[in-house]
Amino acid sequence: MELASSIFSDVLSPLAAFNTDITGDIAQDCEFGALQADNNDWQTSFLNPQSRIDSLTPHARPRWRLDGADVDGRRFFAVPVFAIGAPPLRIDIYLPASEEYPGALKRVLRPEAVIYAGKRRIHSLPVSQHVLRALENWSLRIADFEQQYMSMPFGSQIFIMNMASGFGLMEVHLCPNYDVEQSMHSIEALQKMWKLPDGGAWPPVLEWSDLGLERQLHEAITLVRIKGTSGLVIFKSLIRDQRYMYNELKMLLTLPPHPHVIPRPAYVVTKKGRFGGRHGVCGFILEYYPLGSLKERLLHSEIALEQRLRWSRQVTEALIHVNHSHPFGFYPDLKPDNIVFKEKTQATGQLDVVLLDLEQRGGWFSWSPPEIAYIEYLEILASTGSSSTEDDSNYNNTLREIREEISARLKRYMPGWTPTAGQQDRYCDSEGGFSGPWRSLLRNRMENQDDGGLERAQVFMLGKLLWCIFEHQPFVRCGIDHELLQDAAPDSGPTFPEFRSTPEPLRSLIRRCTAGAPEWDDPGRRRRIVLRQGKLVPAVITNSTDGMQEDGEDATNGPKVETVTAAGTREAARTWWAVEVERARRFLQDEILDKNGGPVDAAKAGRRDRGDYLSSSSAGGKHHGSSSDEEAFRGGEGGEEIGGGEVEGEGGVGEREGEKRRDGGGGVLDKARMRPTLAQVLDELKRIEEEEVSH
C-alpha cells in the first residue's frame, strides 16, 4: 500500500476497523490506469518536452533551504536564504497529498519517501529538490517577495496547490495567518492564570526580534542565536496546538531542577502581533544538546553494557523526580527520541542523559500501557464525525451505532469529557495537560484514591525503553502506529518482547515492568503491518526459537512487496484493529464498574454483544477476527488469558456486579498492579550496575 494520506485513518488508527472505502485500493492497485491518464493529458505528460523535469540536482547556490518535514510528509520546514539569521517566522510549506500527484510524476519524485527517509537524507530526495526549485522559480517572479515574506505574521503558510513537472503549471500562494499570534497569551495573563510569583519563578523576557534563525530541527524546535551572543540555543514554539507549549512552560517553571531533566527556560520569548499590536508569549529558550538523542545512538553506535546501565538508572531517577517533586508531575511520552545527551562535568569522556519534552500530551500507541491506549482508541472513535465539519462516510454503520455507547462510557470514566474536549484552539489552564486517560490517573492520585496507577503506567513505558536500550533497538516494533513509518528496516532486529542480547536479570525486570502488555500472551498482537521498500505491507508471523517474530521480506513464506495489494494491507489493519477496539471496549466497561462501584447501564449505553460487533465491523458484515483472534478473546490455547475470566454472553459484565471480571478489562488492571514502582526499578538497576562494575 502506498504511503497516501489515507494511511493515517485506514491503517494507523482504530478507525481502520470500520473503514469501508475501497476506492483507494482500486486506485493504488491500478498504476497502469494512472499512467494512461497521464498520457491522455498532454500538458502533464512526460512525452511533452515542456513537461519534463529539467533537473533534480541541488543548486550550487540555492535560494531556499530545506531543514526537515513533518511526520505526514506534507509539511516542509523550508526557508529562503535571506531569512537565515533573521527572527524565525515559522512559515512552513504545505504540499498536496501524494495521491494527488500525476502518476508519472509521482513515480519520479517519490513523495512518500519523505515520511521514512529521516532528516539526514531528506534534502537529497527528488521531491525535495523539485519543491526547492519550484519555490525559487515562484519567489523570483515576485518583485518584492523578500519584503512580503518578512512582513508576514508568525505562523503564516505557503501552499503549493498542485504538483507538476513544469514550474509554470504549479500554483503557489503565500498566505498570512493571524490566528497563531491572536491565540497567544500575554505574560500577565499567564501569571494571573497560573498564580505563580512575579519574581523568581519567571525567567527574563526576550523579544522575538532578538532571535536569529539557524535551523528548524523539528516542528517545535528551532535552533537560534540570541542577538549579541555567539552560542546556539533552542527556541521552543508551536504554531499548532499551542496549549502543549504553555503546559510545558508551566511545568518547567514549577518543577525543581534535576541533573537529568531539562532545566527551566533561560528566557520567555514574546512577540508583538501584526494585527492589534498585543504582546504574547510565542515560545521560550532552552539549552541546546548537540550530542544527539538516544534513538540516534541506538541506530548508529555500539554502547557498552556499563554505559547502558548508567543511562537506564539516570532515566529512572529523572522519572522519580518528575513524579515526586511536582503535584501534577508525570511523564507520558517516554521513548528514545526524548532522551538526549550531555557531557559529564568531570573529564571522564562519559555522557549523561537528559529527559526532554514535558508537554504531557501522551505517547504513541506502541509505547503506551494498555490502560492508556485503550481509552485513547475509544476517544478517537467517539470523536470522529462528532462535528458538522467531519466526514465519516467512509466508515460503516457500526461505528455510528456504537459512538453513542462509547461516548456515554467515556463520560462516566472521565467526568466532563466531550468529543472535542482536547481540541480547543486557545489555551486554558489544565492541571496535568490535555490527555484524558493520563489526567484521569492523575486525578486519582490528587484525590488520594490512587493505588499507584499513574506511576505504574509510566513504569510500563520505562520497561519498553529498557528493552530498547539492552536490545540495542531504536524501535519497539509492536502494534500499529506512527512508529512503523520511521522503521525502514523492520527486519533488522527483534520485536518487543523478544530477547536476544539482554542479560537475564534485566529480562526479568523488563517482564515485570511491562506486565499487562498483550504481546506477552498473544503473539498475534505484535505488528501486523510493516514498511518495506516504501510501502506498507502485511507482516508474516512465523515461529522462532525465542517465541514469535516477524518474517523478513525474503523469508520463505513472507509476502513479496510487489505482490501485496493495498486491499490486502487494509484488510490486515482492519483485522488487527477490530480485536484492539473490542478489547478497549471491554476494558472500559470493567474500569467503570471498578471505578464507580456500579454496573454499566447496558440498555442506555446501547451495548452490543462482542460476537455481534466483530461480525459486523467490516464492510458487508465480513468477519474480521481470525480463529486465533477468537481464541485470544476466549483465553483459549495459544490465546490471551487476561484475568482468567470466561467470556460472558448477552448482558455482559455490567449486569454481573461482584463476579470475577472477564479477560478484556479486569485482567489488564490486575497485571498492571504487578508492575514494580519506580523506586523498586531504580534499586534493581543499581544492584545490577554494581555487580557489573565489580566484575
C-alpha positions in Angstrom: 0.0 0.0 0.0 1.4 3.4 -1.0 2.0 5.9 1.8 -1.0 8.0 0.8 -2.7 10.5 3.2 -5.4 7.9 3.9 -3.0 5.6 5.8 -3.3 7.7 9.0 -7.0 6.7 9.3 -7.1 3.5 7.2 -4.1 1.8 8.8 -2.6 3.7 11.7 -5.8 4.4 13.7 -8.6 2.4 15.3 -10.8 3.9 12.6 -9.3 1.2 10.3 -11.6 -1.4 12.0 -14.6 0.4 10.4 -13.3 1.6 7.1 -15.4 0.7 4.1 -13.8 2.8 1.4 -12.2 0.5 -1.3 -11.8 3.2 -4.0 -8.3 3.9 -2.6 -7.5 0.2 -3.1 -8.5 0.3 -6.7 -6.6 3.5 -7.4 -3.4 2.3 -5.8 -3.6 -1.2 -7.4 -4.0 0.1 -10.9 -0.9 2.0 -11.8 -1.3 1.3 -15.5 -4.6 3.2 -15.3 -2.7 6.1 -13.7 -0.1 6.0 -16.5 -2.8 6.0 -19.1 -4.4 9.1 -17.5 -1.1 10.9 -17.6 -0.5 10.1 -21.3 -4.0 11.3 -22.1 -3.2 14.7 -20.6 -0.7 16.3 -22.9 0.0 19.2 -20.5 1.4 16.9 -17.8 2.6 14.0 -20.0 6.3 13.3 -19.9 6.1 12.8 -23.7 5.6 16.6 -23.9 9.1 18.2 -23.8 7.8 21.2 -22.0 6.5 19.0 -19.1 9.7 17.1 -18.4 11.7 17.8 -15.2 14.8 19.8 -16.1 16.9 18.7 -13.1 16.8 17.3 -9.6 20.4 18.1 -8.8 20.9 20.5 -5.9 21.6 24.1 -6.9 25.2 25.2 -6.4 23.9 28.5 -4.9 20.3 27.7 -3.7 17.9 30.5 -2.7 15.9 28.2 -0.5 17.0 25.7 2.2 15.1 22.6 3.4 15.6 21.7 7.1 13.1 18.9 7.6 9.5 17.7 7.2 6.5 16.8 9.4 5.6 13.2 10.1 3.0 13.1 7.3 5.5 14.3 4.6 3.2 17.1 3.5 4.6 19.9 5.6 8.2 21.1 4.8 10.3 23.2 7.1 12.0 25.4 4.4 13.1 29.0 4.4 14.5 31.4 1.8 18.2 32.0 2.5 17.6 35.7 3.2 15.6 34.6 6.3 18.5 32.8 7.8 19.8 34.9 10.7 16.5 36.9 10.9 13.9 36.3 13.6 12.2 32.9 12.9 8.8 33.4 11.3 7.8 29.7 11.2 6.3 30.0 7.7 6.1 26.3 6.7 5.4 24.9 3.2 2.3 22.7 2.7 2.2 20.2 -0.2 -0.6 18.3 -1.8 -1.2 14.7 -0.8 0.9 12.2 -2.7 -2.1 10.6 -4.3 -2.9 14.0 -6.0 0.4 13.9 -8.0 0.2 13.0 -11.6 1.0 9.3 -11.8 4.2 9.5 -13.9 5.5 12.5 -11.9 4.8 10.6 -8.6 7.0 7.7 -9.8 9.8 10.1 -10.5 9.6 12.3 -7.4 8.6 9.5 -4.9 7.0 11.9 -2.4 6.2 9.1 0.0 10.0 8.8 0.8 9.8 12.0 2.8 7.9 10.1 5.5 10.6 7.5 6.2 13.8 9.0 4.8 15.0 10.6 8.0 16.4 14.1 8.5 19.8 13.1 7.2 18.5 12.1 3.7 15.5 14.3 3.2 17.4 17.1 1.4 18.6 14.8 -1.3 15.2 13.3 -2.1 13.9 14.0 -5.7 10.7 15.6 -4.3 12.7 17.8 -2.0 14.8 19.2 -4.8 11.8 19.7 -7.0 10.0 21.6 -4.3 13.0 23.8 -3.6 13.4 24.6 -7.3 9.7 25.4 -7.6 9.9 27.7 -4.6 12.8 29.5 -6.1 11.1 29.8 -9.5 7.9 31.2 -7.8 9.6 33.6 -5.4 11.8 35.1 -8.2 8.7 36.1 -10.1 7.5 38.3 -7.2 9.3 41.6 -7.3 9.0 42.5 -3.6 9.0 38.9 -2.3 11.5 39.4 0.5 9.6 42.4 1.9 6.3 40.4 1.6 7.8 37.4 3.3 9.4 39.2 6.2 6.2 41.2 6.9 4.1 38.0 7.4 2.6 37.2 10.8 4.2 34.4 12.9 3.0 31.0 11.7 1.9 32.1 8.2 1.8 29.5 5.4 3.0 28.8 1.9 0.6 26.4 0.0 1.7 24.5 -3.1 -1.7 23.7 -4.5 -0.7 21.2 -7.2 2.4 19.3 -8.2 3.6 19.4 -11.9 6.8 18.8 -13.7 6.8 22.3 -15.1 7.0 25.1 -12.5 4.8 27.3 -14.6 2.0 24.8 -14.1 2.3 24.9 -10.3 0.1 27.2 -8.2 1.8 28.6 -5.1 0.4 31.0 -2.5 1.9 32.9 0.4 -1.0 33.2 2.9 -0.9 35.4 6.0 -2.2 33.6 9.2 -3.1 35.8 12.1 -4.6 33.1 14.2 -1.3 32.0 15.8 -0.5 35.4 17.1 -4.1 36.1 18.2 -4.2 32.9 20.2 -1.0 33.8 22.2 -1.4 34.7 25.9 0.4 37.6 27.4 2.8 37.1 30.3 0.4 38.9 32.6 -2.5 36.6 31.5 -0.4 33.5 32.2 0.7 34.8 35.6 -2.9 35.5 36.6 -4.0 32.1 35.3 -1.2 30.1 37.0 -0.9 32.3 40.1 2.9 32.0 40.1 5.1 34.6 41.9 6.1 37.6 39.8 9.7 37.4 40.7 11.9 34.3 40.9 9.5 31.9 39.2 9.6 33.7 35.9 12.7 33.9 33.7 13.7 37.2 32.0 11.7 38.2 28.9 13.3 38.2 25.5 11.8 39.8 22.4 11.3 37.6 19.4 13.1 40.2 17.3 16.3 39.4 19.2 16.4 35.9 17.8 18.3 34.8 14.7 17.2 31.7 12.8 19.9 29.0 12.3 17.9 25.9 11.5 14.4 24.3 12.1 15.2 21.0 13.7 11.6 19.8 14.3 8.1 21.1 14.2 8.5 22.6 17.7 12.3 23.1 17.9 14.2 25.9 16.2 17.9 26.4 16.5 18.7 30.1 17.0 21.2 32.6 18.2 20.4 35.4 20.6 21.4 38.9 19.3 24.8 39.8 20.8 25.8 36.2 21.7 27.6 33.5 19.8 26.2 30.3 21.3 23.3 28.3 19.9 20.1 27.8 21.9 16.7 26.2 21.3 13.6 28.3 20.7 10.7 26.0 21.6 7.4 27.1 19.9 4.3 25.6 18.4 2.2 27.0 15.6 -0.4 24.3 16.1 -1.7 23.1 19.4 -0.1 25.9 21.4 -1.7 24.6 24.6 1.0 21.9 24.8 3.7 24.6 24.7 2.1 26.6 27.5 1.6 23.4 29.6 5.3 22.6 29.2 6.3 26.1 30.1 4.2 25.9 33.3 5.8 22.5 34.2 9.3 23.8 33.6 8.7 26.9 35.8 7.3 24.9 38.7 9.5 21.7 38.6 12.6 21.8 40.8 15.9 21.3 39.0 17.4 17.8 38.4 20.6 16.9 36.6 18.8 14.5 34.3 15.7 16.7 33.4 15.9 19.6 31.0 16.5 22.9 33.0 13.9 25.6 33.2 13.9 28.1 30.3 16.6 30.8 30.2 14.1 33.2 28.7 10.4 33.5 27.9 10.0 34.9 24.3 7.3 37.4 23.5 6.2 38.8 20.1 4.1 41.8 19.2 1.2 40.8 17.0 0.9 42.1 13.4 -2.8 42.7 14.0 -3.7 44.6 17.1 -0.1 45.1 18.4 -0.6 42.9 21.5 2.4 41.1 23.0 2.0 37.4 23.5 4.3 34.5 24.6 5.3 32.8 21.4 7.9 30.4 23.0 10.8 30.0 25.3 14.6 29.4 25.2 16.1 26.1 26.2 19.6 24.7 26.3 20.8 23.1 23.1 22.2 19.5 23.3 24.2 18.9 20.2 25.3 15.3 21.1 22.1 13.8 19.8 19.4 11.6 21.1 19.3 8.0 22.4 17.5 7.0 19.3 20.4 8.1 17.1 22.9 6.3 19.4 20.9 3.1 19.2 20.8 3.4 15.4 24.4 4.1 14.8 26.6 3.3 17.8 27.8 0.4 19.9 27.2 1.0 23.6 29.0 -0.7 26.5 26.8 -2.5 29.0 28.1 -0.4 31.8 27.1 2.8 29.9 23.6 1.4 29.2 23.0 0.6 32.8 24.1 4.0 33.9 21.7 5.7 31.4 18.9 3.5 32.5 19.4 4.4 36.1 19.6 8.1 35.2 16.3 8.0 33.2 14.6 6.3 36.2 15.9 8.9 38.6 14.5 11.6 36.3 11.1 10.0 36.3 11.1 9.7 40.0 11.9 13.4 40.3 9.2 14.4 37.9 6.6 12.3 39.8 7.6 13.1 43.3 8.7 16.8 43.1 5.6 18.2 41.4 1.9 17.9 42.4 0.9 17.4 38.7 4.1 15.7 37.6 4.2 12.6 35.4 5.9 11.8 32.1 3.6 10.2 29.4 5.9 10.2 26.3 9.0 8.1 27.2 10.9 7.0 24.1 14.4 7.2 22.7 13.7 10.4 20.8 13.0 12.3 24.0 16.3 11.5 25.7 19.4 13.5 24.7 23.0 13.6 26.0 25.3 16.0 27.7 29.0 15.6 28.7 29.6 14.8 32.3 31.0 17.7 34.4 34.1 15.6 35.2 36.5 14.9 32.3 35.7 11.2 32.0 34.5 11.1 28.4 31.2 9.6 29.6 27.8 11.0 28.7 24.8 11.7 30.9 21.2 11.6 29.8 18.7 14.5 29.9 14.9 14.0 29.7 13.2 16.4 27.2 9.7 17.3 26.4 7.4 18.0 29.3 4.3 18.8 27.2 2.4 15.9 28.8 0.4 15.2 25.5 0.8 11.4 25.6 2.8 9.0 23.5 2.5 6.6 20.6 0.1 3.6 21.0 3.0 1.1 20.7 4.7 2.7 23.8 1.6 3.3 25.9 0.3 0.9 28.5 -2.9 -0.8 27.6 -4.9 1.0 30.3 -4.0 4.3 28.5 -4.0 3.1 24.8 -7.4 1.5 25.1 -9.0 4.8 26.3 -7.2 6.7 23.5 -8.6 4.3 20.9 -12.1 5.0 22.2 -11.7 8.7 22.3 -10.8 8.7 18.6 -13.8 6.6 17.7 -16.2 8.7 19.8 -14.8 12.0 18.4 -14.7 11.1 14.7 -17.7 12.6 12.9 -18.8 14.4 16.1 -18.7 17.8 14.4 -20.6 19.0 11.4 -17.4 19.6 9.5 -16.1 16.0 9.8 -16.9 13.4 7.2 -17.4 9.8 8.5 -19.0 8.5 5.3 -16.0 6.1 4.8 -16.9 4.2 8.0 -19.6 1.6 8.3 -22.8 1.9 10.3 -21.3 0.0 13.2 -19.1 3.0 14.1 -22.1 5.4 14.0 -24.1 2.9 16.1 -21.5 2.4 18.9 -20.3 6.0 19.0 -23.1 7.0 21.5 -22.3 4.0 23.7 -18.6 4.8 23.8 -19.2 8.5 24.5 -21.5 7.6 27.4 -18.9 5.3 29.0 -16.1 7.8 28.4 -18.2 10.5 30.3 -18.6 8.1 33.2 -14.9 7.2 33.3 -13.8 10.8 32.8 -16.4 13.3 34.1 -16.6 16.4 31.9 -15.3 14.6 28.8 -16.7 15.7 25.5 -15.7 14.6 21.9 -14.0 18.0 21.4 -12.5 18.3 24.9 -8.9 18.2 23.7 -9.4 20.3 20.5 -9.9 23.8 21.8 -7.9 26.4 19.8 -7.0 28.7 22.7 -5.1 27.6 25.7 -6.9 27.2 29.0 -5.1 26.1 32.2 -5.4 22.4 32.7 -3.5 20.6 35.5 -1.6 17.7 34.1 -2.0 18.6 30.4 -4.7 17.6 28.0 -4.6 13.8 27.7 -7.9 12.4 29.1 -6.7 9.0 30.2 -3.5 10.3 31.8 -5.3 13.1 33.6 -7.8 10.5 34.9 -5.0 8.7 36.6 -3.6 12.0 37.9 -7.0 12.8 39.3 -6.9 9.6 41.3 -3.6 10.5 42.7 -4.6 14.0 43.7 -7.8 12.8 45.3 -5.9 10.2 47.4 -7.7 7.4 45.5 -4.5 6.3 43.8 -3.3 2.7 44.0 -0.2 3.6 42.1 -1.9 3.5 38.7 -0.3 6.7 37.3 3.2 5.6 38.3 2.7 2.0 37.0 1.6 3.4 33.6 5.0 5.2 33.4 6.8 2.1 34.6 5.3 0.3 31.6 6.9 2.8 29.2 10.2 2.6 31.2 10.1 -1.2 30.7 9.9 -0.7 26.9 12.7 1.8 27.0 14.9 -0.6 28.9 14.1 -3.2 26.3 15.3 -0.8 23.5 18.4 0.1 25.4 19.5 -3.5 26.2 18.4 -5.0 22.8 20.1 -2.0 21.1 17.0 -1.2 19.1 15.5 2.3 18.4 12.0 0.9 17.9 9.8 -1.5 19.9 8.2 -2.8 16.7 4.9 -3.8 18.2 1.4 -2.6 17.4 0.4 -0.3 14.6 1.1 3.4 14.8 3.3 6.2 13.6 6.5 4.4 14.7 6.4 1.9 11.9 6.7 4.8 9.4 10.2 5.6 10.8 11.3 2.0 10.8 12.6 1.5 7.3 14.4 -1.8 8.2 11.8 -3.7 10.2 13.6 -7.0 9.9 17.0 -5.7 11.2 16.4 -6.6 14.8 14.0 -8.2 17.3 10.5 -7.1 18.1 9.2 -6.5 21.6 9.1 -8.6 23.7 11.7 -10.9 22.0 15.1 -11.1 23.8 18.4 -11.7 22.1 21.1 -9.8 23.9 19.5 -8.5 27.1 21.2 -10.0 30.3 19.0 -12.3 32.2 18.5 -10.1 35.4 17.3 -7.3 33.1 15.0 -9.6 31.2 13.2 -10.4 34.4 12.9 -6.7 35.3 11.6 -5.8 31.8 9.0 -8.5 32.1 7.7 -7.2 35.4 7.7 -3.5 34.2 5.7 -4.4 31.1 3.2 -6.7 32.9 -0.1 -6.5 31.1 1.4 -5.9 27.6 -0.8 -8.0 25.3 2.3 -9.2 23.4 3.4 -11.5 26.3 0.2 -13.6 26.0 -0.9 -13.0 22.4 1.8 -13.2 19.7 -0.9 -12.1 17.2 -0.9 -8.7 18.9 2.5 -7.9 17.5 3.0 -5.7 14.5 0.8 -6.8 11.6 1.9 -4.1 9.2 5.5 -3.2 8.3 7.2 -0.7 6.0 9.1 -2.4 3.2 10.5 -0.7 0.0 8.5 2.4 0.8 5.1 0.6 1.1 3.0 -0.7 3.9 2.6 -4.4 3.6 1.3 -7.2 6.0 3.9 -8.7 8.2 4.1 -12.5 8.3 4.3 -14.1 11.7 6.4 -17.3 12.0 7.7 -19.5 14.7 11.3 -18.8 16.0 13.4 -20.2 18.7 12.6 -17.3 21.0 8.8 -17.1 20.6 7.2 -15.4 17.6 8.8 -12.9 15.3 8.1 -11.1 12.1 9.4 -12.6 8.9 11.7 -10.7 6.6 10.6 -9.8 3.0 12.8 -12.6 1.6 11.6 -15.2 4.0 10.3 -18.5 2.5 6.7 -17.8 3.4 6.8 -14.0 3.5 4.9 -11.8 1.1 6.8 -10.1 -1.7 6.2 -6.4 -1.7 5.2 -6.3 -5.4 2.5 -8.9 -4.8 0.8 -7.2 -1.9 -2.3 -5.1 -2.8 -3.4 -2.1 -0.9 -6.6 -4.0 -0.2 -4.5 -6.7 1.5 -2.8 -4.2 3.7 -6.1 -2.5 4.7 -7.6 -5.9 5.5 -4.7 -6.8 7.7 -5.1 -3.5 9.5 -8.9 -4.0 9.8 -8.4 -7.4 11.4 -5.8 -6.2 13.9 -7.8 -3.1 14.9 -11.1 -4.9 15.2 -9.6 -7.0 18.0 -7.9 -4.0 19.6 -11.2 -2.0 19.7 -13.2 -4.8 21.2 -10.5 -5.2 23.9 -10.7 -1.5 24.6 -14.5 -1.5 24.9 -14.3 -4.4 27.4 -11.6 -2.7 29.4 -13.7 0.5 29.7 -16.7 -1.4 30.8 -14.8 -3.1 33.6 -13.0 0.2 34.6 -16.3 1.9 35.0 -17.6 -0.9 37.2 -14.4 -0.8 39.3 -14.2 3.0 39.5 -17.9 3.9 40.0 -18.9 0.9 42.1 -21.9 0.2 40.0 -22.9 -1.7 36.8 -22.9 -0.1 33.4 -26.4 0.6 32.1 -26.1 -1.5 29.0 -29.5 -0.6 27.7 -28.8 3.1 27.9 -25.3 2.7 26.5 -26.6 0.6 23.6 -24.2 -2.2 24.3 -23.8 -4.9 21.6 -22.7 -8.4 22.1 -19.0 -9.0 21.4 -19.6 -11.6 18.7 -22.2 -9.4 17.0 -19.8 -6.5 17.0 -16.9 -8.5 15.5 -19.1 -10.0 12.8 -20.4 -6.6 11.6 -17.4 -4.3 12.0 -16.2 -4.6 8.4 -17.9 -3.7 5.2 -20.7 -6.1 4.2 -20.6 -7.8 7.6 -17.4 -9.7 6.8 -15.9 -11.2 9.9 -12.7 -9.6 11.0 -11.3 -11.9 13.6 -9.4 -15.0 12.7 -9.8 -18.2 14.7 -6.6 -17.2 16.6 -8.1 -13.9 17.4 -11.2 -15.6 18.8 -9.0 -17.8 21.0 -7.2 -14.7 22.2 -10.5 -13.3 23.4 -11.7 -16.5 25.0 -8.4 -17.2 26.7 -8.1 -20.5 24.8 -5.0 -22.4 23.9 -2.4 -20.1 22.4 -4.6 -17.2 23.2 -4.7 -14.5 25.8 -5.7 -15.3 29.4 -6.1 -11.8 30.7 -7.6 -12.1 34.1 -8.7 -15.7 33.6 -12.4 -14.9 33.3 -14.7 -16.5 30.8 -16.4 -14.6 28.1 -19.9 -13.7 29.2 -22.9 -13.9 26.9 -25.6 -11.3 26.3 -25.9 -8.9 29.2 -22.2 -8.7 29.9 -20.2 -7.7 32.9 -22.4 -4.7 33.6 -25.2 -6.9 34.9 -22.9 -9.1 37.0 -21.6 -6.8 39.6 -19.4 -8.7 42.1 -18.5 -11.5 39.8 -15.0 -12.0 38.6 -14.3 -9.6 35.7 -13.5 -11.0 32.3 -10.3 -11.1 30.3 -10.6 -7.8 28.4 -10.7 -5.4 31.3 -10.0 -6.7 34.8 -7.0 -8.7 33.8 -5.3 -5.6 32.3 -5.6 -3.8 35.7 -4.7 -6.9 37.7 -1.5 -7.4 35.7 -0.7 -3.6 35.8 -0.8 -3.9 39.6 2.0 -6.4 39.4 4.4 -3.8 38.0 7.1 -2.6 40.3 7.3 1.0 41.5 9.9 3.4 40.0 11.8 3.2 43.3 11.9 -0.6 43.0 13.1 -0.4 39.4 15.9 2.0 40.5 17.0 -0.3 43.3 17.2 -3.2 40.9 19.1 -1.2 38.3 21.6 0.0 40.9 22.1 -3.6 42.1 22.8 -4.9 38.6 25.0 -1.9 37.8 27.1 -2.5 41.0 27.5 -6.2 40.0 28.6 -5.2 36.5 31.2 -2.7 37.8 32.6 -5.2 40.4 33.1 -7.7 37.6 
